[in-house]
Amino acid sequence: MQKQKLKQDNNIEFKIFHKSKNRVRFLQPELSLNSDIKAYEDAILKLDNVTNARVNKTIKSVTVNFENVDLDKLLGEISKLEIPVLENESDDISKAEIIKSLISLGLMPIIRNKDINTLISLFASYPLLKDGLSELLKSGLTSKVLEAMAVGISLSRKDLLAANSTNLMLNIGEYIEESTTHKSDDLIKALAKPAIKEAWVEVNKNGKKTLVKTKTEDIKVGDIVVVGSGESIAIDGYVLEGNASVNEASMTGEAEAIAKKHGDRVMSGTVVEDGKIKIWTELAGKDTSTERIRHYIQNSLNEKSNVAQKATKLADKLVPITLSLAGLSYFINRNMTSVASVLQADYSCALKLATPVAFKSSISKAGNNGMLIKGAKSLEELASADTFVFDKTGTITRGILEVIDIISFDKDWKKDDVLNLAASAEEHYFHPIAEAVVSAAEKKGFKHMHHGEVEFIVAHGLKTHFHGKEVVIGNRHFLEDDENISFKAHDTKIRNELKDGNALLYIGYDKKLLGIIVMKDEIRSNAKKTIKKLKELGVKEVIMLTGDIETKAKEVADLLGIDKVYANMLPTSKAEVIDTLVKEGKKIVFCGDGINDAPSLTKANVGISMKRGADIARAVADISLLKDDIYAVAQLKELANETLKLVDRNFNATVLINSAILLGATLGKLSPISTAVLHNGTTIGLLLNSMKGVKIQ
């Protein structure tokens, strides 16, 4: 065995078991059973010229394959890497403590010597006693201190059955609470696949298109990424060319692969099952869906609800009452047995553990059903919400425009010709309006009209040339004000279309208004069902915000059962409405999807962003939907209501059952072992009930 001493700041000594030209296996002394070997392998793989890495934490072995790199330099870089620790470290510890408690209980009838049994029991209980003493010195009398006192007094009285039973059940309760937390952590792994290191990017070399393997962090917006069968998609973007079946289960929960073609959006972390596609990169690196979701869920795991915080504080405040009852029991019974019995029972365990477990269980279930709740507080606020405010476009409506008519203002141009001209220019532009136009043309047998190079003007439209004459496509401001195309002759027709709540795309040709394409955004099929369900769940008022004229807005509201409408809304006015409603004392949930909805999402008590929403809307929202389904809003409200009911039931059961146990123990009617079994058994039962959680209908 060779030794390779590294002259790095940390001065780690790696013992090399074996090395060859492109491979080395060495001992990493800092590895432990709590090391996150997957994260460590990923960190090694990110080093330049490393082709493979394998870590075995049991024997502390690391095997690395590499190319064209100095071995000393590589080992030096590896020595600088931090070895991550598994987030479920405490979960493993709890398992070990349960095993120790079981062993100490199991050895009692086998080993007849009480002193040896006491030492074994003391060893099994040491972590609890140590934590209790540490808590006493740090925070004073808390529930943790009470638990340690209960076990400590039983040990001092040589009541080993009570001490070991209490210790065992406390460890089981702690394990249940931790395992629920780590199930939520597993959700991150389910929704956000391991980071993809490299992807094939199409580049032009000497006038020829060539594929180059590129690190994902080096991919930029606008790059063309090529993904084939069996490969994961590293970026968010739109299909530019090709067809493929893409499995989006990691992002949407839908097991069936989705067919993707030109213009369809694809997400990072999803997998191409069959086919090959070229993707235009919209988002890369930390901006991708995968990374945003990881961030969303991580926030939810670290946040306690107000109810959970109150339960923890209440549990600690009740500790002096339990101690007082212990003193009273000694005064009544004149023995330490009753004191030990009282100390075995208190309100703290069930109060402190069952509440966060209920919230985490619900957040985990919601995540697996395509609804990402950023924290327990959001779920709590949702349960108390009495007013739901919906933005119309993209929320109540599908946010997917559909062409319903084409109007030509030139007798020499047929409707289909106007549509084909617009589609020919728009087909390389990834925008809802462009997608609607191209889709309508394809349904009518799209005939491509050869045109010149397309110039895209942000927030306005585009320009190109057809038969040597300029084509201008976009909004009215662009054509009329910027390009000086007259609308006067057709103003009445245009106003009538706008009154019907339709969206219009204007086509100019040779400095004249050639025609308009009329589009409509359909109301979601289950919008009415959603609003009805919300009212059944106790919502007092449902409000819609829209830029539509008042008559059109009221028509939609009456159709869906919406109570109040704010029409003719400017984007900046929405947040002012939310402000006013909050000042009136209403508990507001706002549902929106656009960039201009971001201020409203933050001002509301709870902001919910739709799946097809703008990135900033999803970033600031408290809840982000991964599925394009408005009924998920009603499901969330029901989940929140039922979760709070579960918490209330657990709280009432805790107070009632533990009060009865404490009374019996104080009066000397319960032995320490009986009290321990009753109290801790109740706690475990409530934890299991919280883990079971509520169903998503």
VEXVOLUM-81557 format. One record per residue: x, y, z of N, C-alpha, C in turn. Coordinates in steps of 0.2 Angstrom, whole numbers, plus 5000, padded with zeros to 4 digits. Example, Ala and Ser with C-alpha at 12.3 -4.5 7.8 and 13.67 -1.06 7.14 Angstrom:
506649725039506249785039506649845039506449895035506849955036506450005039
END
This chain:
500449945000500050005000500450065000500350114996500750174995500450234999500850285001500550345004500650395000500150444998500250504994500150554999500650595001500550655006500450715002499950745003499750804999499950875003500250914999500450975002499951035001499351015004498751065004498751095011498251145011498151175018497951125023497451085021497151035026497650975027498150965023498650915024498350845025497850825021497550755022498050705019498150655022498550595019498150545016498150535009497750485006498150425005497950365007498250305006498050275000498450264995498250244988498250164988497750134987497650064987497950034980497750074975497950054968497850114963498350114958498250164953498550134947498250164941498450144934498550214930498550214924498650274920498050314921497450284921496850334921496350314927496650284932496150264937496550264944496250284949496550274956496050254961496250214966495850204972496150214978495850254982496250274988495750274994496050285000495750285007495550365008494950375010494750445012494550435019494950455024494850445031494250485034494050535030493550585033492850555031492750495027492150475026491850435032491150445033490850415039490150385036489850345041489150315039488650375037488750435040488250485039488450525032489050505029489250545023488750535017488550595014488150585008488550575002488650505000489150484995488850504988488250514987487950534980488250604979488150644984488350714983489150724983489450684986490150684986490450654979490150604976490250584970490150634965489550674965489450724961489950784961490150794967490650844968491350824964491550764965492150744962492050744954491450724952491350724944491350784941491250844945491250904942491950934941492450894944493150914943493350904936493750944933493950944926494350874925494150844919494450784916494250714921493750724925493550664929493050634925493050564924492550534920492050484924492350464930491850424934492150434941491650424946491850424953491450374957491750334961491350284965491550294972491150294977491350304984490950244988491350214992491150164997491250185004490750215008490850245014490950195020490750135018490850075023491650065024491950055019492750045019493150105018492750165017493150225016493550235010493250195005493650194998493350244993493750274989493550314984493950294977493550274972493850264965493750314960494250334957494150394952494450374945494050384940494350374933494450444930494950454927495150524924495550514918495550574914495950584908496350644908496950634905497450694904497450744910497650714916497750764922498250734926498650774929499150754934498850724940499050664942498750634948498750674955499350694956499450734962499050794962498950834956498550884956497750864957497550814954496850794955496750774962497150734966497050714973497050784977497450824975497450894979496850924978496450924973495850954972495350914976495350854976494850814979494950824987495550834989495650844996495350904999495250954994494951014996494151014996493850964993493150954993492850935000492350975002491950955008491550895007491550845012491050785011490450805015489850815010489250825013488950775018488550795023488250745027487550735026487350675026486650655024486150695029485650725026485150765030484750715034484750655033484350605037484750575042485350615044485850585049485450565056485050615058484650605064484150545064483950535058483450475057483850405058484450405056484950345057485050335065485150395068485350395075484750375079484150395077483550375080483450295080483550265074483550195073484050165078484650185078485150155083484850155090484550215092484350225099483750175100483350165095482750115096483050045097483550025093483849965094484149955101484550005103484850005110484349995115483750035115483250025120482949955120482849925114482549855113483049805116483649815115484149765118484149775125484149835128484149845135483549815139482949815135482349785138482349705137482649685131482749615130483149575135483749615137484249575141483949575149483449615150483249615157483049545160482649505156482449445159483049385159483549405154484049355153484649365158484849425159485349445164485049455171485149415176484849425182485149475187485749495185486149545190485849615188485549645194485249705193485749765192486349755194486849805193487049815186487149755183487349755176486749775172486149755173485549785170485549855170485649885176485649955177486149995173486749965172487249995168487049995161486749935158486549925151485949985150485549985155484950035154485250105154485750125158486050185159486350205152486750155149487050165142486550175137485950145137485450155132485050225133485050245139484750305141485150365141485850355140486350415141486150475136486050455129485850515125485350565127484750525130484250565132484450605138484750575143484950615149485450665148485950655143486350705141486050765138485550755133485150805130484750845135484450805140484050845145484450895149485050865151485450915155485750975151485850965145486151015140485551065139484951045139484351085138484251125144484251095150484151125156484651185157485251175156485751225156485651285151485451265145485351315140484751345140484151315141483451345140483051335146483251305152482851305158482451245157481851245161481451185161481051185155481151135151480751125145480451045145480151025140479850965140480450915139480950925136481550885135481850865142481850915146482150905153481650865157481050875156480550825159480550755157480650745151480750675148481350645152481950685152482550655155482450645162482050685166481950675173481550615174481050605170480650545171481050475170481550475165481950415164482450415170482750475172483250475177483050455184482450475186482150455192481950375192481750355187481550275186482250235187482750265184483450235184483650235191483650285195483850295202483450255206482850235205482450195209482450115207482950105202483050035199482450015196481950055194481350035190481550035183481949985181482249975174481749965169481149935170480649925165480349985163480150025168479850095167480350135163481050135165481550185162481650165154481750095153481850075147481250075142480650065145480050075141479950145139480050185143479950265142480450285137481050265137481550275133481450255126481250185126481050155119480450195116479950215119479350245116479550315114479950355118480150415116480550415109480950365109481350355103480950335097480450295098479950285092479650345090479350385095479050445093479450495089480150495091480550545088480750515081480750455080480950425074480350435069479750425071479150435067479150515064479250555069479250625067479850645062480450615063480950625058480850595052480550535052480450495045480050535041479550565044479050615040479350665037479850705041480250755038480650735032480950675033481350655028481050625022480350605022479950595017479850655013479750715016479650775013480350795009480950775012481550785009481650745003481350685003481350634997480950664991480450704993480150744988480550784983481050814986481550854982481850804977482050744979482450704975481950674969481250664971480850644966480650694961480650764963480450814958481050844955481550844958482150874955482750824954482750794948483250744947483950764948484450724949485150744950485350784944485850834946486050884941486350844935486150874929486450844923487050884921487650854920488250884920488350914913488150874908488350894901487750884896487750924891487250914885487550924879487250904873487450914867487250984864487651024862487451094860487651094852487151124848487351134841487651194840488251194837488651254835488851254828488951314825489251324818489951324818490251274815491051274814491151274806491451324804491651324797491051324792490551354795489951354790489551284791489751234795489351174796489151164803488551134804488251124811488551064814488851074820489151024823488951014830488850954833488650944840489350944845489250984850489850994855489550974862489850934865489650914872489850974876489451004880489551064883489251064891489651084895489451084902488851124903488351104907487651134908487751204910488251224915488351284917488551334912488851314906489051354901488551364895487951324896487451334891487051404892486951444887486651504887485951504884485551564885484951574882485051574875484651544871484651544864485051484861485451454865485851394862485351334860485551304855485151244853485451184856485051144860485251084863484851024860485250974859485050914855484950854860484350824861484250774866483950714862484250654864484050594860483750544865483550484863483150434867483650414873483250414879483650394885483950454889484050504886484350564889483950614893484250644898483850694902483950764899483450804899483450864897483750914902484250954900484650994905484351064906483951084901483751154901482951164900482651224901481951234899481951264893481551244888481551284882480951254877481051274871480551254866480851204861480451154858480651114853480651154846481251154844481351184837481251144831481451074832481451024827481450954830481050914826481050844828480450824832480350764834479750734838480050694843479750684849479950644854479450634859479450574863479050564869479450574875479150624879479550644885479150624891479550594895479250574902479350634907478750664909478750724913478650704920478650644922478450624929478750654935479450674933479850704939479550774940479150804935478950874936478250884937477850834934477150844934476750784938477150724939476850674942476450624937476450644931476050604926476550554923476350494924476750434922476850424914476250444911476250434904476650484900477050464895477550504891477050554887477350614886476950664882477350674875476950674870477250684863477450754863478050774861478250844860478450854852478250914850478350924843478651004843478651024837478951094836478451144840478751184843478451244847478251224854478251154856478051134863478651144868478451164874478851184879479151114883479751114884480051054888480351084894480451044899480751064906481351024907481751054911482351014914482150964918482550904919482450854923481950804920481650814915481250764911481650724906481350664904481750624900481450604894481850604888481650584882481650514881481050484881480950414881481150384874480850424869480950394862480950454857481350454852481450514847482050554849482050604845482650654845482350724844482550774848482350844847482850894848482750944844483251004845482851054849483151084855482751124859483151194859482751244859482951314859482951334867483551354869483551364877483251424879482751424883482451484886482751494893482851444897483151444904483651394905484251414908484751364909485051374916485451324919485751324925485251334931485451384935484951394941484251414940484151444934483551464932483051414930483251354929482851304926482251284931481751244929481251224933481451184939481951134937482151094942482451124948482851174947483151214952482651254956482151284953481651324956481251284961481051224958480651174962481051154969481751144968482151124973482151174979482151244976482151294981481451304984480951294980480251294983480151254989480351184988480251134993480651144999481251164997481751175003481451225008481151275005480851325010480351295014479951255011479351225014479551175020480151145020480451105025480651135031480851195030481251235035480751285039480151285037479651335040479151305045479051335051478551305055477951355055477351315055476751355056476651395062476251445062476051475069475751425074475351385071475051335076475551295079476051265075476651225078477051265083477151325081477551365086477251375092476551385092476151395098476151335102476051275098476051215102476651195106477251215102477951205106477951245112477751315111477851355117477351335123476751315121476251295126476551225129476851185126477051125129477651135134478051185132478551205137478251245143477751285142477451315148477051275152476851215150476451165154476951125158477651125157478151085161478051105168478051165170477951185178477351155181476851145177476151115180476351045181476651005176476750935177477250925184477750975184478150965190477750985197477351025196476951045202476450985204476250955199475850895200476250835203476850835201477350785204477450795211477550865213477550875220476950865224476350875221475750865224475650785225475850745221475750675221476150645227476750675228477150655234476850675240476550735240476150755247475650715248475250685243474650645244474850575246475350545242475550475242476150455247476550515248477150505252477650445249477750445242478150395240478450425233479050405231479350425224479050385218478650335220478350295214477850345210477450375214476950415211477250475208477850505211478150555207478450535201478750475201478950445194478450435189477850415192477250405187477050475184477050525188476850595185477250615180477950605182478450635177478450595170478150535170478150495164477650525159477150565162476650595158476650665158476550695152476550765151476250785144476050845143475750865136476250875131476850875132477350905127477450865121477550795122477750755116477150765111476550745112476050745107475950815104475950865109475850935106476450955102477050945103477650965099477750925093477550865093477750825087477150815082476550805085476050785080475850845075475850905078475750965074476150975068476850975068477250985062477250925058477150865061477050805057476450805052475850835055475250845051475450885045475750945046475850995041476350965036476850935038477350905033477050855029476650815032476350755028475850785023475550845024475050875019475450905014476050945016476450975011476750925006476950865009477250805005476750785000476150775002475550744998475450794992475350854994475250904989475750904984476450904986476950904981476950844976476750784979476650734975476050734970475650784971475050794967475150854963475750884962475850934958475651004960475651014967475551074971476051084976476551134974477051144978476951204983476851184990476751234995477351254998477551314998478251335001478351335008477751325012477851325019477251305023477351285029476751265033476251335035476651385035476251455036475751465030475951445024475551455018474851415019475051355021474451305022473951325027474251355033473851385038473451445036473751485033473451545030472851525025473051475021472551455016471851435020471951395025471351365029470951425032471251485034470851535036470651585031470851575025470651625019469851625018469551685017468851685016468651725009469251745006469151785000469651754994469351734989469851714983469751764977470351784975470351834970470751794964470451794958470651764952470851814947471451814944471551854938471251814932470951844927470551814922471051774917471451814914471851784908472351734911472351674909472851624911472651594917472151614921471951584927471251554926470751594926470151574924470051544917470451584913470451554906471051514905471151474900471651424899472351464898472351524895472951554894473251534887472851494883473051474877472551504872472851544868472451584863472251534857471651544854471451504849471151544843471351544837471051584832470351564830469951614830469251604829468951634822469351684820469151714813469751744810469751754804470251794800469951844796470051904796469751954793470251994788470051984781470452014776470152084774470652134774470352204771470552214764470852164761471052174754470752114750470252134745469952084741470352034737470952054736471452004732471751954737471651964744471951914748471351874752471351814751470851764755471051764762470551744766470751734773471351684774471351634771471851584772472551604770472551654765473151684763473451724768473051764771473251814777473551764782473151714784473351674790474051634788474151614782474751584780475351624780475251694778475751744778475951754785475451764790475651774797476051714800475751654798476051594801476751584798476851594792477551584789478051634793477851694795478351734798478351714805477851694808477851684816478051614818478151564813478351494815478951484819479451534819480051524823480051564829479451594831479351634836478951604842479251594848478951554853478551604858477951614856477551654860476751634859476351644864475651614864475351634857475351694855475051724849475351684843475951684843476251644837476051574837476051544843475851474843475151464840474751504842474051504840473951514833474351554830474251574823474551514819475151484821475351424817474951364818474651354824474251294825473551304821473351364820472751374816472851364808473451384806473651374799473751294798474051264803474151184802473551154801473051174805472351134805472051144798472251204794471951224788472351194782472951154784473351134778473851194777474251204781474751264781475151264775475151314771475551324765476051374766476651354767477251404769477351454763477351524765477451574760478151604761478551594756479351604757479351684758479751704763479851774765480551784766480751844768481351864769481551854776482151874779482351864785481851904790481751874796481251904801481651934806481351994807481652044813481152044818481352024824480852024830480952084834480452124835480452184839480152174846480452174851480252154858479652194860479052154862478452184865478052224859478252214853477952244847477652194842478152154839477952114834478552094830478452084823479052074819478952104812479552104809479552124802479852074797479652074791479952034786479752064779479952024774479752044767479451994763478952004759478651954755478551984748478851954743478851984736479052054736479652064740479952134739479552184743479052174746478652224750478652204758478652254762478752244769478052214772478152164776477652134780477752154788477252184791477352204798476752174802476952134807476452094811476552114818475952124822476052144829475452174832475552224837474952254840474852324836474252354838474052414835474552464836474852474842475352534843475952524838476152464837476752454833476552474825475952444823475852464816475652534815475152564819474952624818475352684820475752674826476152734828476852724825477152664826477852654824477952654816477452614813477552604806477052644801476652694805476252734801475752704796475452654798474952614794474252644797473852664792473152694794472652634796472352654802471752604804471052634803471052694801470452734800469852704797469952674791469452644787469152574790469552544795469252484798469152494806469152554808469052564815468452534818467952544815467252514818467252434819467552404813467552334814468052304819468552344820469052324825468752334832468352394833468052404840467552354842467152324837466652274838466952214840467552194837467952134839468152144846468452194848468752204855468152204860467552234858466952234863466852164865466952114860466752044862467352014866467852044868468352024872468851984869468951994862469351954858470051984858470551944857471251974856471351974848471752034846471852044839472552044837472752014832473452024829473352054822473752114821473652154815474252134810474052124804474452114799474552174794475052204793475152254788475552234782475452254776475752234770475852294765476452314764476552364759476252434762476352444768476152504772475352514772474952454771474252454772474052404777473452414780473252364785472952304781473252244780473052194776472452154779472452144786471952104789472152094797471652064800471752044807471551974808471951944813471751874815471451884822470851854823470451864829470551804833470751814840470851754844470451764850470351704853469951704860470351654865470351674871470551634876469951594880469951534879469351494882469351494889468751494892468751484900468851414901469151394906469351324908468751294910468651224908468051184908467851174915468351174920468151154927468151224931468151284928468251344932467551354937467051334934466351344937466351294943466551234942466651174947467051204953467651234951468151254956467851304961467451354958467151414962466651384966466251334964465651304968465951264974466551234972466851194978467151244983467451294981467751344986467151374990466651384988466051414992465851354997465851294994465651234999466151235005466751255003467251245008467351305013466851355012466751405017467051475014467251475008467451545005466851585005466951645007466351695007466251735001466851744998466751794992467351774986467151764980467551754975467551814970468151834969468251904965468651884958468451924953468851914947469151984945469751984943470052044940470252034933470052084929470152074921470152144918470552144912470552204908469952214903469552164903468952164899468452224901468052244896467552294897467052264902466652304906466252284911465752234909465352244904464852204901465052134900465652124897465952064895466152024901466452064906466752034912466152004917465552044917465052024921464651964918464751954911464451894908464851834910465451834910465951784913465751764920465751824924465551814931464951774932464451794929463751764930463751694928464151674922464151604920464551564925465051584929465451544933465251554941464751604942464551604949465051644953465451694950465851744953465451794956465651814963465251864966465351934964466051954963466152024961466752024956466652084952467152084946467452154946468052164945468452224944468652224936468252264932468452264925468852324923469052324917469452374914470052394918470352334921470952344925471552354921471952404924472652404921473052354925473652334922474052294926474252314933474352384933474652414940474052414945473452414943472852414947472752354951472952294949472752234953473052234960473652254961473952264968473552304972473252364969472952414973472252384976471952344972471352304974471452254980472052224979472252174984472352214991472752264990472852314996472252335000471752354996471052374998470752325002470752264999470352205002470752185008471352185009471752165015471552215020471552285019471452335024470652325026470252295022469552285025469552225029470052195031470152135035469952065032469952065026469852005023470451965022470451895022470951845022471051825014471551855011471551855003471951795001471651754996472051714992472051744985472651754982472651784975472951724970472551714964472851664960472951704953473551704951473751734944474351704941474551724935475051694931475551744928475351804927475751854923476351884927476751914923477251954926476952014931476452044928476152094932475752074938475652004939475351984944475751974951476451984949476951974955476752014961476652084960476452124966475852094970475352074966474752054969474851984973475251944970475451874974475751894980476251944981476551954987476151994992475652034990475252074994474652034998474451974994473951934997474251895003473751865007473951825012474251765009473951735004474251675000474251694993474851684989474851694982474951624979474451604974474551544970474651564963475251534960475351544953475151484949474951494943474751444939475351414935475251354933475851314930476151354924475751384920475951414914476151484915476251504922476351574924477151594922477151664922477851684921478351664927478951664926479451644931479451684937479351744936479351794942478751774946478151764943477551744947477651684951477951634948478051574952478551584957479051624956479551634961479351674968478851714967478551754973477951724976477651674972477051644975477151604981476751594986476751554991476651474989476251464984476051404981476151404974476451354971476551354964476251284961475851294956475551234953475951204948476051144948476451104943475951074937475351074939474851044934474451104932474251104925473851154923473151144924472951154930472251134932471951184938471451224936471251274941470951234947470651174946470351144952470851124957471451124956471951114961471951174966471651234965471551284970471051264975470451224973469951204977470251144981470651104978470951044982471451074987471851124986472251154991471851184997471351214995470851245001470651185005470351135002470151075006470651045010471251035007471851005010472051045016472051115016472151155021471651155027471051155025470451145030470551085034470651025030470650965033471250955038471850985036472450985040472351015046472051075046471951115052471451075057470951045054470451005058470850945061471350915058471650855060472150885066472450945065472850975071472450985077471851015076471351025081471150965085470950905081470750845084471350815088471950825085472550795089472650835096472550895095472650945101472150925107471550915105470950905110471050835113471250785108471450715111472050715116472550755114473150765119472950785125472550845125472350875132471950825136471450795133470950755136471250695139471650655135471950595137472550605142472950655141473550665145473250695152472750735152472450755158472250695163471850655159471650595163472250555166472750545162473350505164473650535170473750605169474050645175473650645181473050645181472550645186472650575190472650515186472750455189473450445192473950475189474650465191474750505198474450565198474450605204474150575210473550545209473250515214473450445216474050425213474350355214474050295211473550305206473250255204473550215198474150245195474450225190475250215191475450155190476250145191476650175185477250185187477650225181477650185175477650125175477650085168476950095165476450095169475750105166475750175163475950225166475950285164476350295158476950265158477350275152477050245146476750185146476450155141475850195138475450215143474850255141474950315138475450355141475650425138476050415131476550375131476950375125476550335119476150285121475750255117475250295113474950345117474450395115474850445110475450465112475850505107476050475101476250405101476350375095475750365090475150355094474550345090474350415086474450465090474350535087474850545081475450525082475950535077475750495070475550435071475350395066474750425062474250445066473750485063473850545059474350585062474650635058474950615052475350565052475750535046475250515041474750485043474150465038473950525035473850575039473650645036472950645033472850685028472150695025472250675017471650655015471650635007471550705003471850694997471750744992471250724987470650754987470050734983470150754976
END
